[in-house]
Amino acid sequence: MTRLRLAMVGGGEGAFIGAVHRMAAALDGDWDLVAGAFSTDAGRNTRTGTQLGLAPARVYASF
């Protein structure tokens, strides 16, 4: 089976539901988080991308 490439909008540092969505998606294990726009706050957005192991170029300021 081909792994899915997942991008996330919202759900950054301090957002409860983002972690819940990532945990639920991880239950099937067939996806990789490859990009995201996690917060309109630049610091939170960058920190979340770093915490999730994303390359800085794949963390976007807006969607």
PyMOL Python script that loads the backbone (N, CA, C, O; Angstrom):
from pymol import cmd

cmd.read_pdbstr("""\
ATOM      1  N   MET A   1       0.839  -1.182   0.000  1.00  0.00           N
ATOM      2  CA  MET A   1       0.000   0.000   0.000  1.00  0.00           C
ATOM      3  C   MET A   1       0.886   1.248   0.000  1.00  0.00           C
ATOM      4  O   MET A   1       1.920   1.287   0.668  1.00  0.00           O
ATOM      5  N   THR A   2       0.478   2.240  -0.739  1.00  0.00           N
ATOM      6  CA  THR A   2       1.196   3.507  -0.789  1.00  0.00           C
ATOM      7  C   THR A   2       0.873   4.329   0.458  1.00  0.00           C
ATOM      8  O   THR A   2      -0.286   4.462   0.852  1.00  0.00           O
ATOM      9  N   ARG A   3       1.918   4.871   1.064  1.00  0.00           N
ATOM     10  CA  ARG A   3       1.709   5.727   2.240  1.00  0.00           C
ATOM     11  C   ARG A   3       1.136   7.067   1.791  1.00  0.00           C
ATOM     12  O   ARG A   3       1.499   7.590   0.737  1.00  0.00           O
ATOM     13  N   LEU A   4       0.247   7.608   2.592  1.00  0.00           N
ATOM     14  CA  LEU A   4      -0.353   8.908   2.311  1.00  0.00           C
ATOM     15  C   LEU A   4       0.540  10.018   2.846  1.00  0.00           C
ATOM     16  O   LEU A   4       1.181   9.868   3.886  1.00  0.00           O
ATOM     17  N   ARG A   5       0.573  11.120   2.130  1.00  0.00           N
ATOM     18  CA  ARG A   5       1.307  12.307   2.575  1.00  0.00           C
ATOM     19  C   ARG A   5       0.284  13.288   3.117  1.00  0.00           C
ATOM     20  O   ARG A   5      -0.609  13.734   2.396  1.00  0.00           O
ATOM     21  N   LEU A   6       0.421  13.619   4.387  1.00  0.00           N
ATOM     22  CA  LEU A   6      -0.557  14.434   5.091  1.00  0.00           C
ATOM     23  C   LEU A   6       0.005  15.816   5.386  1.00  0.00           C
ATOM     24  O   LEU A   6       1.142  15.951   5.838  1.00  0.00           O
ATOM     25  N   ALA A   7      -0.804  16.846   5.127  1.00  0.00           N
ATOM     26  CA  ALA A   7      -0.493  18.212   5.557  1.00  0.00           C
ATOM     27  C   ALA A   7      -1.595  18.623   6.528  1.00  0.00           C
ATOM     28  O   ALA A   7      -2.737  18.180   6.409  1.00  0.00           O
ATOM     29  N   MET A   8      -1.244  19.463   7.479  1.00  0.00           N
ATOM     30  CA  MET A   8      -2.201  19.847   8.512  1.00  0.00           C
ATOM     31  C   MET A   8      -2.348  21.366   8.553  1.00  0.00           C
ATOM     32  O   MET A   8      -1.362  22.099   8.485  1.00  0.00           O
ATOM     33  N   VAL A   9      -3.589  21.824   8.665  1.00  0.00           N
ATOM     34  CA  VAL A   9      -3.881  23.247   8.839  1.00  0.00           C
ATOM     35  C   VAL A   9      -4.444  23.406  10.243  1.00  0.00           C
ATOM     36  O   VAL A   9      -5.451  22.790  10.593  1.00  0.00           O
ATOM     37  N   GLY A  10      -3.786  24.237  11.045  1.00  0.00           N
ATOM     38  CA  GLY A  10      -4.179  24.411  12.439  1.00  0.00           C
ATOM     39  C   GLY A  10      -3.603  23.297  13.300  1.00  0.00           C
ATOM     40  O   GLY A  10      -2.829  22.463  12.829  1.00  0.00           O
ATOM     41  N   GLY A  11      -3.991  23.298  14.559  1.00  0.00           N
ATOM     42  CA  GLY A  11      -3.545  22.236  15.457  1.00  0.00           C
ATOM     43  C   GLY A  11      -2.149  22.412  15.996  1.00  0.00           C
ATOM     44  O   GLY A  11      -1.507  21.435  16.382  1.00  0.00           O
ATOM     45  N   GLY A  12      -1.664  23.640  16.031  1.00  0.00           N
ATOM     46  CA  GLY A  12      -0.313  23.908  16.514  1.00  0.00           C
ATOM     47  C   GLY A  12      -0.202  23.903  18.028  1.00  0.00           C
ATOM     48  O   GLY A  12      -1.139  23.552  18.745  1.00  0.00           O
ATOM     49  N   GLU A  13       0.961  24.299  18.487  1.00  0.00           N
ATOM     50  CA  GLU A  13       1.276  24.358  19.918  1.00  0.00           C
ATOM     51  C   GLU A  13       0.152  25.050  20.685  1.00  0.00           C
ATOM     52  O   GLU A  13      -0.263  26.152  20.325  1.00  0.00           O
ATOM     53  N   GLY A  14      -0.335  24.410  21.732  1.00  0.00           N
ATOM     54  CA  GLY A  14      -1.396  24.981  22.547  1.00  0.00           C
ATOM     55  C   GLY A  14      -2.802  24.625  22.092  1.00  0.00           C
ATOM     56  O   GLY A  14      -3.769  24.908  22.799  1.00  0.00           O
ATOM     57  N   ALA A  15      -2.930  24.015  20.933  1.00  0.00           N
ATOM     58  CA  ALA A  15      -4.244  23.608  20.433  1.00  0.00           C
ATOM     59  C   ALA A  15      -4.484  22.147  20.798  1.00  0.00           C
ATOM     60  O   ALA A  15      -3.750  21.268  20.345  1.00  0.00           O
ATOM     61  N   PHE A  16      -5.484  21.885  21.595  1.00  0.00           N
ATOM     62  CA  PHE A  16      -5.776  20.523  22.047  1.00  0.00           C
ATOM     63  C   PHE A  16      -6.082  19.588  20.888  1.00  0.00           C
ATOM     64  O   PHE A  16      -5.558  18.475  20.840  1.00  0.00           O
ATOM     65  N   ILE A  17      -6.909  20.015  19.966  1.00  0.00           N
ATOM     66  CA  ILE A  17      -7.438  19.105  18.954  1.00  0.00           C
ATOM     67  C   ILE A  17      -6.388  18.657  17.938  1.00  0.00           C
ATOM     68  O   ILE A  17      -6.523  17.577  17.364  1.00  0.00           O
ATOM     69  N   GLY A  18      -5.356  19.449  17.703  1.00  0.00           N
ATOM     70  CA  GLY A  18      -4.329  19.053  16.739  1.00  0.00           C
ATOM     71  C   GLY A  18      -3.649  17.756  17.132  1.00  0.00           C
ATOM     72  O   GLY A  18      -3.482  16.860  16.304  1.00  0.00           O
ATOM     73  N   ALA A  19      -3.260  17.655  18.387  1.00  0.00           N
ATOM     74  CA  ALA A  19      -2.617  16.426  18.865  1.00  0.00           C
ATOM     75  C   ALA A  19      -3.577  15.248  18.780  1.00  0.00           C
ATOM     76  O   ALA A  19      -3.162  14.135  18.458  1.00  0.00           O
ATOM     77  N   VAL A  20      -4.848  15.479  19.065  1.00  0.00           N
ATOM     78  CA  VAL A  20      -5.848  14.411  18.982  1.00  0.00           C
ATOM     79  C   VAL A  20      -5.973  13.914  17.545  1.00  0.00           C
ATOM     80  O   VAL A  20      -6.022  12.706  17.315  1.00  0.00           O
ATOM     81  N   HIS A  21      -6.024  14.820  16.584  1.00  0.00           N
ATOM     82  CA  HIS A  21      -6.106  14.420  15.175  1.00  0.00           C
ATOM     83  C   HIS A  21      -4.866  13.628  14.759  1.00  0.00           C
ATOM     84  O   HIS A  21      -4.980  12.622  14.058  1.00  0.00           O
ATOM     85  N   ARG A  22      -3.694  14.071  15.184  1.00  0.00           N
ATOM     86  CA  ARG A  22      -2.470  13.341  14.821  1.00  0.00           C
ATOM     87  C   ARG A  22      -2.455  11.951  15.449  1.00  0.00           C
ATOM     88  O   ARG A  22      -2.050  10.986  14.801  1.00  0.00           O
ATOM     89  N   MET A  23      -2.890  11.839  16.695  1.00  0.00           N
ATOM     90  CA  MET A  23      -2.942  10.517  17.350  1.00  0.00           C
ATOM     91  C   MET A  23      -3.939   9.599  16.647  1.00  0.00           C
ATOM     92  O   MET A  23      -3.657   8.419  16.440  1.00  0.00           O
ATOM     93  N   ALA A  24      -5.090  10.128  16.283  1.00  0.00           N
ATOM     94  CA  ALA A  24      -6.098   9.315  15.602  1.00  0.00           C
ATOM     95  C   ALA A  24      -5.592   8.848  14.237  1.00  0.00           C
ATOM     96  O   ALA A  24      -5.787   7.690  13.867  1.00  0.00           O
ATOM     97  N   ALA A  25      -4.955   9.727  13.501  1.00  0.00           N
ATOM     98  CA  ALA A  25      -4.416   9.346  12.194  1.00  0.00           C
ATOM     99  C   ALA A  25      -3.297   8.321  12.340  1.00  0.00           C
ATOM    100  O   ALA A  25      -3.122   7.462  11.477  1.00  0.00           O
ATOM    101  N   ALA A  26      -2.545   8.411  13.426  1.00  0.00           N
ATOM    102  CA  ALA A  26      -1.435   7.478  13.646  1.00  0.00           C
ATOM    103  C   ALA A  26      -1.921   6.059  13.932  1.00  0.00           C
ATOM    104  O   ALA A  26      -1.148   5.110  13.799  1.00  0.00           O
ATOM    105  N   LEU A  27      -3.164   5.898  14.315  1.00  0.00           N
ATOM    106  CA  LEU A  27      -3.684   4.569  14.627  1.00  0.00           C
ATOM    107  C   LEU A  27      -3.582   3.616  13.442  1.00  0.00           C
ATOM    108  O   LEU A  27      -3.393   2.415  13.632  1.00  0.00           O
ATOM    109  N   ASP A  28      -3.705   4.134  12.227  1.00  0.00           N
ATOM    110  CA  ASP A  28      -3.589   3.229  11.084  1.00  0.00           C
ATOM    111  C   ASP A  28      -2.162   3.159  10.545  1.00  0.00           C
ATOM    112  O   ASP A  28      -1.819   2.209   9.841  1.00  0.00           O
ATOM    113  N   GLY A  29      -1.333   4.142  10.862  1.00  0.00           N
ATOM    114  CA  GLY A  29       0.090   4.092  10.530  1.00  0.00           C
ATOM    115  C   GLY A  29       0.442   4.148   9.057  1.00  0.00           C
ATOM    116  O   GLY A  29       1.573   3.830   8.691  1.00  0.00           O
ATOM    117  N   ASP A  30      -0.485   4.539   8.204  1.00  0.00           N
ATOM    118  CA  ASP A  30      -0.227   4.546   6.763  1.00  0.00           C
ATOM    119  C   ASP A  30      -0.021   5.942   6.190  1.00  0.00           C
ATOM    120  O   ASP A  30      -0.297   6.173   5.012  1.00  0.00           O
ATOM    121  N   TRP A  31       0.459   6.870   7.004  1.00  0.00           N
ATOM    122  CA  TRP A  31       0.630   8.237   6.529  1.00  0.00           C
ATOM    123  C   TRP A  31       1.900   8.847   7.099  1.00  0.00           C
ATOM    124  O   TRP A  31       2.437   8.384   8.106  1.00  0.00           O
ATOM    125  N   ASP A  32       2.364   9.888   6.439  1.00  0.00           N
ATOM    126  CA  ASP A  32       3.499  10.683   6.905  1.00  0.00           C
ATOM    127  C   ASP A  32       3.076  12.146   6.900  1.00  0.00           C
ATOM    128  O   ASP A  32       2.566  12.642   5.896  1.00  0.00           O
ATOM    129  N   LEU A  33       3.283  12.835   8.012  1.00  0.00           N
ATOM    130  CA  LEU A  33       3.037  14.275   8.066  1.00  0.00           C
ATOM    131  C   LEU A  33       4.205  14.954   7.364  1.00  0.00           C
ATOM    132  O   LEU A  33       5.348  14.836   7.804  1.00  0.00           O
ATOM    133  N   VAL A  34       3.921  15.667   6.271  1.00  0.00           N
ATOM    134  CA  VAL A  34       4.993  16.241   5.463  1.00  0.00           C
ATOM    135  C   VAL A  34       4.988  17.769   5.429  1.00  0.00           C
ATOM    136  O   VAL A  34       5.965  18.376   4.991  1.00  0.00           O
ATOM    137  N   ALA A  35       3.895  18.403   5.887  1.00  0.00           N
ATOM    138  CA  ALA A  35       3.821  19.865   5.822  1.00  0.00           C
ATOM    139  C   ALA A  35       2.705  20.358   6.731  1.00  0.00           C
ATOM    140  O   ALA A  35       1.849  19.588   7.168  1.00  0.00           O
ATOM    141  N   GLY A  36       2.732  21.658   7.007  1.00  0.00           N
ATOM    142  CA  GLY A  36       1.647  22.213   7.795  1.00  0.00           C
ATOM    143  C   GLY A  36       1.694  23.717   7.909  1.00  0.00           C
ATOM    144  O   GLY A  36       2.740  24.347   7.750  1.00  0.00           O
ATOM    145  N   ALA A  37       0.534  24.275   8.187  1.00  0.00           N
ATOM    146  CA  ALA A  37       0.365  25.676   8.577  1.00  0.00           C
ATOM    147  C   ALA A  37      -0.371  25.582   9.908  1.00  0.00           C
ATOM    148  O   ALA A  37      -1.601  25.560   9.941  1.00  0.00           O
ATOM    149  N   PHE A  38       0.378  25.527  11.000  1.00  0.00           N
ATOM    150  CA  PHE A  38      -0.157  25.142  12.298  1.00  0.00           C
ATOM    151  C   PHE A  38      -0.749  26.280  13.110  1.00  0.00           C
ATOM    152  O   PHE A  38      -1.607  26.048  13.961  1.00  0.00           O
ATOM    153  N   SER A  39      -0.305  27.503  12.863  1.00  0.00           N
ATOM    154  CA  SER A  39      -0.775  28.638  13.656  1.00  0.00           C
ATOM    155  C   SER A  39      -0.514  29.937  12.905  1.00  0.00           C
ATOM    156  O   SER A  39       0.424  30.026  12.114  1.00  0.00           O
ATOM    157  N   THR A  40      -1.344  30.941  13.155  1.00  0.00           N
ATOM    158  CA  THR A  40      -1.081  32.267  12.592  1.00  0.00           C
ATOM    159  C   THR A  40       0.017  32.979  13.367  1.00  0.00           C
ATOM    160  O   THR A  40       0.579  33.961  12.882  1.00  0.00           O
ATOM    161  N   ASP A  41       0.331  32.496  14.567  1.00  0.00           N
ATOM    162  CA  ASP A  41       1.445  33.023  15.356  1.00  0.00           C
ATOM    163  C   ASP A  41       2.734  32.377  14.843  1.00  0.00           C
ATOM    164  O   ASP A  41       2.895  31.159  14.923  1.00  0.00           O
ATOM    165  N   ALA A  42       3.639  33.182  14.324  1.00  0.00           N
ATOM    166  CA  ALA A  42       4.851  32.663  13.681  1.00  0.00           C
ATOM    167  C   ALA A  42       5.679  31.778  14.609  1.00  0.00           C
ATOM    168  O   ALA A  42       6.181  30.736  14.188  1.00  0.00           O
ATOM    169  N   GLY A  43       5.822  32.182  15.855  1.00  0.00           N
ATOM    170  CA  GLY A  43       6.610  31.396  16.802  1.00  0.00           C
ATOM    171  C   GLY A  43       6.002  30.031  17.066  1.00  0.00           C
ATOM    172  O   GLY A  43       6.703  29.019  17.049  1.00  0.00           O
ATOM    173  N   ARG A  44       4.706  30.001  17.308  1.00  0.00           N
ATOM    174  CA  ARG A  44       4.020  28.721  17.543  1.00  0.00           C
ATOM    175  C   ARG A  44       4.091  27.831  16.310  1.00  0.00           C
ATOM    176  O   ARG A  44       4.316  26.625  16.408  1.00  0.00           O
ATOM    177  N   ASN A  45       3.897  28.439  15.162  1.00  0.00           N
ATOM    178  CA  ASN A  45       3.937  27.702  13.907  1.00  0.00           C
ATOM    179  C   ASN A  45       5.298  27.028  13.731  1.00  0.00           C
ATOM    180  O   ASN A  45       5.372  25.832  13.446  1.00  0.00           O
ATOM    181  N   THR A  46       6.361  27.791  13.901  1.00  0.00           N
ATOM    182  CA  THR A  46       7.719  27.266  13.741  1.00  0.00           C
ATOM    183  C   THR A  46       8.030  26.204  14.785  1.00  0.00           C
ATOM    184  O   THR A  46       8.579  25.154  14.452  1.00  0.00           O
ATOM    185  N   ARG A  47       7.689  26.459  16.033  1.00  0.00           N
ATOM    186  CA  ARG A  47       7.959  25.476  17.097  1.00  0.00           C
ATOM    187  C   ARG A  47       7.220  24.167  16.856  1.00  0.00           C
ATOM    188  O   ARG A  47       7.772  23.088  17.069  1.00  0.00           O
ATOM    189  N   THR A  48       5.981  24.264  16.415  1.00  0.00           N
ATOM    190  CA  THR A  48       5.219  23.044  16.152  1.00  0.00           C
ATOM    191  C   THR A  48       5.870  22.241  15.033  1.00  0.00           C
ATOM    192  O   THR A  48       6.023  21.025  15.147  1.00  0.00           O
ATOM    193  N   GLY A  49       6.248  22.909  13.966  1.00  0.00           N
ATOM    194  CA  GLY A  49       6.924  22.207  12.870  1.00  0.00           C
ATOM    195  C   GLY A  49       8.198  21.534  13.334  1.00  0.00           C
ATOM    196  O   GLY A  49       8.477  20.398  12.949  1.00  0.00           O
ATOM    197  N   THR A  50       8.976  22.221  14.155  1.00  0.00           N
ATOM    198  CA  THR A  50      10.218  21.656  14.689  1.00  0.00           C
ATOM    199  C   THR A  50       9.915  20.451  15.574  1.00  0.00           C
ATOM    200  O   THR A  50      10.569  19.415  15.454  1.00  0.00           O
ATOM    201  N   GLN A  51       8.936  20.579  16.457  1.00  0.00           N
ATOM    202  CA  GLN A  51       8.566  19.474  17.355  1.00  0.00           C
ATOM    203  C   GLN A  51       8.096  18.249  16.579  1.00  0.00           C
ATOM    204  O   GLN A  51       8.278  17.119  17.031  1.00  0.00           O
ATOM    205  N   LEU A  52       7.501  18.467  15.428  1.00  0.00           N
ATOM    206  CA  LEU A  52       6.995  17.356  14.621  1.00  0.00           C
ATOM    207  C   LEU A  52       8.024  16.850  13.614  1.00  0.00           C
ATOM    208  O   LEU A  52       7.741  15.933  12.843  1.00  0.00           O
ATOM    209  N   GLY A  53       9.213  17.444  13.619  1.00  0.00           N
ATOM    210  CA  GLY A  53      10.289  16.972  12.754  1.00  0.00           C
ATOM    211  C   GLY A  53      10.175  17.389  11.302  1.00  0.00           C
ATOM    212  O   GLY A  53      10.737  16.735  10.424  1.00  0.00           O
ATOM    213  N   LEU A  54       9.454  18.467  11.039  1.00  0.00           N
ATOM    214  CA  LEU A  54       9.308  18.936   9.661  1.00  0.00           C
ATOM    215  C   LEU A  54      10.441  19.875   9.279  1.00  0.00           C
ATOM    216  O   LEU A  54      10.963  20.613  10.115  1.00  0.00           O
ATOM    217  N   ALA A  55      10.811  19.840   8.020  1.00  0.00           N
ATOM    218  CA  ALA A  55      11.793  20.785   7.501  1.00  0.00           C
ATOM    219  C   ALA A  55      11.183  22.185   7.542  1.00  0.00           C
ATOM    220  O   ALA A  55       9.998  22.344   7.247  1.00  0.00           O
ATOM    221  N   PRO A  56      11.966  23.201   7.900  1.00  0.00           N
ATOM    222  CA  PRO A  56      11.430  24.570   7.961  1.00  0.00           C
ATOM    223  C   PRO A  56      10.747  25.015   6.670  1.00  0.00           C
ATOM    224  O   PRO A  56       9.786  25.784   6.717  1.00  0.00           O
ATOM    225  N   ALA A  57      11.221  24.550   5.534  1.00  0.00           N
ATOM    226  CA  ALA A  57      10.622  24.935   4.255  1.00  0.00           C
ATOM    227  C   ALA A  57       9.226  24.347   4.060  1.00  0.00           C
ATOM    228  O   ALA A  57       8.500  24.770   3.161  1.00  0.00           O
ATOM    229  N   ARG A  58       8.846  23.384   4.885  1.00  0.00           N
ATOM    230  CA  ARG A  58       7.529  22.747   4.763  1.00  0.00           C
ATOM    231  C   ARG A  58       6.549  23.213   5.834  1.00  0.00           C
ATOM    232  O   ARG A  58       5.470  22.640   5.988  1.00  0.00           O
ATOM    233  N   VAL A  59       6.932  24.267   6.582  1.00  0.00           N
ATOM    234  CA  VAL A  59       6.052  24.864   7.590  1.00  0.00           C
ATOM    235  C   VAL A  59       5.638  26.231   7.047  1.00  0.00           C
ATOM    236  O   VAL A  59       6.469  27.129   6.911  1.00  0.00           O
ATOM    237  N   TYR A  60       4.369  26.379   6.742  1.00  0.00           N
ATOM    238  CA  TYR A  60       3.876  27.553   6.025  1.00  0.00           C
ATOM    239  C   TYR A  60       3.154  28.531   6.947  1.00  0.00           C
ATOM    240  O   TYR A  60       2.515  28.129   7.920  1.00  0.00           O
ATOM    241  N   ALA A  61       3.264  29.815   6.629  1.00  0.00           N
ATOM    242  CA  ALA A  61       2.657  30.872   7.437  1.00  0.00           C
ATOM    243  C   ALA A  61       1.149  30.969   7.216  1.00  0.00           C
ATOM    244  O   ALA A  61       0.429  31.469   8.081  1.00  0.00           O
ATOM    245  N   SER A  62       0.671  30.502   6.079  1.00  0.00           N
ATOM    246  CA  SER A  62      -0.765  30.528   5.792  1.00  0.00           C
ATOM    247  C   SER A  62      -1.093  29.373   4.850  1.00  0.00           C
ATOM    248  O   SER A  62      -0.203  28.733   4.291  1.00  0.00           O
ATOM    249  N   PHE A  63      -2.369  29.127   4.691  1.00  0.00           N
ATOM    250  CA  PHE A  63      -2.777  28.053   3.796  1.00  0.00           C
ATOM    251  C   PHE A  63      -3.453  28.611   2.593  1.00  0.00           C
ATOM    252  O   PHE A  63      -3.872  27.857   1.714  1.00  0.00           O
TER     253      PHE A  63
END
""", "prot")
cmd.dss("prot")
cmd.show_as("cartoon", "prot")
cmd.util.cbc("prot")
cmd.orient("prot")
